[in-house]
Amino acid sequence: MSLEIKIPAVGESITSGLLSVWHKSDGETVAAGEPLFTLETDKVSTEITAEKAGTLKIKAQAGSEVKIGETVGTIEEGGAEPSGQSTAQTPDDKSDARTTKPGVEPPAPVQPKTLATTVAKQAAPETFVAPPAPNLSAAVASANVALSTVSENSAPLAEGRSTRKKMSPLRRKIAQQLVMAQHTAAILTTFNECDMSAVMSLRAAQQDSFVKEHGVKLGFMSFFIKATVSALKASPAINGRMDGDDFVQNHYFDIGVAVGTERGLVVPVIRDADKKSFADIERDLAAYAVKAREGKIKIEDLQGGVFTLSNGGIYGSLLSTPILNPPQSGILGMHKIQERPIAEKGAVVIRPMMYLALSYDHRVVDGKEAVTFLIRIKDCIENPVRLMLDL
């Protein structure tokens, strides 16, 4: 008796995807719960596992475009003994994604994992630069091989000094979103800077007691999230969006934080940030960091944000103009903390400074509101006690 392996529904509006890699070879014995293949779509990347033990019969090859509900293989009851081989590859394995690398043990049973993308560019400070977990590294390498195929049986097409390969659905979606944002919104960027001395001193003084009491570190991002809530209250137009000829005003504060991973960029959302303490926010950030490392971020983690924070400073960026995350009307770019000379009370002093960049949709946000927003961010960061007192 055989069990058909069908492409499952992995999210609303997703109708097809790319079968990027088989983790088992045709004719190989699989156990229930073992990963069979990775399905890539324009929103998520999902590892599909075996529902029962048996012998795998592959019908759709790696690199194939497949539809939701399509049968891509079967699992036949009984069959050969486990071979101890797997198609999961490492970055050093140059072979085709469908071949088996001798001597590599099959990956341990795991649950389906998802990663999604968005147009945000950089990750949040300290907490959020997360490479994929070890049990994803082989799948990532194999997916890269599969995605580079021009057809089911062909290698990347070399053209003299360049190589042509297919873009993943994930990357294609990013490209579409970036172009759509540029074409549909009147994007303008306004700049300011803030002195990080007060926040850095407060963190240093309170870090040990904060960790002892709450079990998580006090990072910079929680300060900026709380500052953003305060600034959105001061400039409510930024906490809204265009919908046809209507303007939709949001009365909640779900703040997205851009996260960089090896497989793409995602923006998990801190829900009701206005109602959460610094500790609550740090716990949410830490939980998302774990999900990012383990490849377990879900679509629902990424939906519904009203504003995005993007920190290129961890990569060394001194200044940038972030692109909006549609349909949001604003995104705050944070940058590298750098000691610079500034004038203070008639004297030149050295302070740890950060440039801030607010990109916004000028159709619904006026320059005055944008400047008001940035000044409120600056005031909150330079006087962090007002955040703790909710002033």
Order of alpha helices (4+ residues) and beta strands (2+ residues): beta-beta-beta-beta-beta-beta-beta-beta-alpha-beta-beta-alpha-beta-alpha-alpha-beta-beta-beta-beta-beta-beta-alpha-alpha-beta-beta-beta-beta-alpha-alpha
